Amino acid sequence: MAATDPSTFPTACAQAMARWPISVERLDLPSEFGTTRVHACGPADGPPVVLLHGGGTTSAVWYALAPALAGTHRVYAVDQMGTPGLSVPGGRRVRRPADLMDWLDGVHGGLGLTSATLLGHSYGGWVAATYAARTPRRVDHLVLLDPTGCFAPFRPSYLARAVPLFVRPGERSTRRFLEWETGGAPPAPELVRLMGVGAVAFRGAKVVTGPRPDLSGPAAAGLPALVLLAGRSRAHDLRRVAAGAARALPGARIETVPGAAHHSLPEDTDGEVARRVLSFLAAVPGAPATPPAAPPHQYGPPPHRP
């Protein structure tokens, strides 16, 4: 595989996006940071939900969850700036957390949103929580899927296993890491390939991160929040994350999805994550009613395993 071929990454993106079982609208939002790619679906007048993917992945990872949410909500799956994806940096660079927050402000503005539900997985959870801490008035509800960097540190074993991803980036190291973390059931092959190709194509990219989000301010008090933890996550200690989340977000719903791994959680092939998220959003006054749970095959094709 010619991972350095400029056409390889866009092709891998297209193959991964082909897993989405519904049509999506591709939006390219210009800003001072460049052009941000957003995949939109769901009713135009539905309550907005902005999806922020984890590190090393792209918006393609939401192929099962986004269609489920799109039954009642307007869903915007964002390719984060400066990481693997189809967003194109240009102009002002994202160097610090403050830049990242300004970029996300621009995404809201480009989409015409005054506020929205923010849903982030892993590193995307840190981005979402940090934004909620800084600009709570623009966050209707906060949903964090096994967030990292928010409530507890990574396990040392997880970081040690991730070293080959940086030393020898590519499909092989990506697959081995994901097979270890998920217990032999990694994400769909198209997503594994995309992560491997992206690790090479964006080898020089630096993840912008910072301190744990401080949600203790009065402006963020009472923010409706749901924290979904992967029952088999090897990224961090489940009990420490739950305890930290309870301290940082008093009143939040903190739930565990049994059998889910850190990297399999956003794929949601059995619909469990979607049911919990929709139940949480429906419990908030003014939110649409939760539709009856549908069998997984209604959200997309049966999961393919390598």
Disulfide bonds with the S-S distance in Angstrom:
none
